[in-house]
Amino acid sequence: MELKAVLMDDSAIKRSLTRIAHEIIERNHGTENIVVIGIRSRGVPLAKTIAENIKNIEKHYLRKNIGLV
């Protein structure tokens, strides 16, 4: 299969996921009541990455606030 176009490279994806994490924090006024849920199978790694970004931004966010469906 021939590659037609690259929509986002690695750094663009990382920037987007970091921005999503910031928006989640901003819209919820912190991280106290946030739980990140990933839908199997591709959504789980995405949820983990977003949760890790939230943890890097807000140091007190717990990794256990991740679930999957």
Rosetta blueprint (number, residue, H / E / L):
1 M L
2 E L
3 L L
4 K L
5 A L
6 V L
7 L L
8 M L
9 D L
10 D H
11 S H
12 A H
13 I H
14 K H
15 R H
16 S H
17 L H
18 T H
19 R H
20 I H
21 A H
22 H H
23 E H
24 I H
25 I H
26 E H
27 R H
28 N L
29 H L
30 G L
31 T L
32 E L
33 N L
34 I L
35 V L
36 V E
37 I E
38 G E
39 I L
40 R L
41 S L
42 R L
43 G H
44 V H
45 P H
46 L H
47 A H
48 K H
49 T H
50 I H
51 A H
52 E H
53 N H
54 I H
55 K H
56 N H
57 I H
58 E L
59 K L
60 H L
61 Y L
62 L L
63 R L
64 K L
65 N L
66 I E
67 G E
68 L E
69 V L
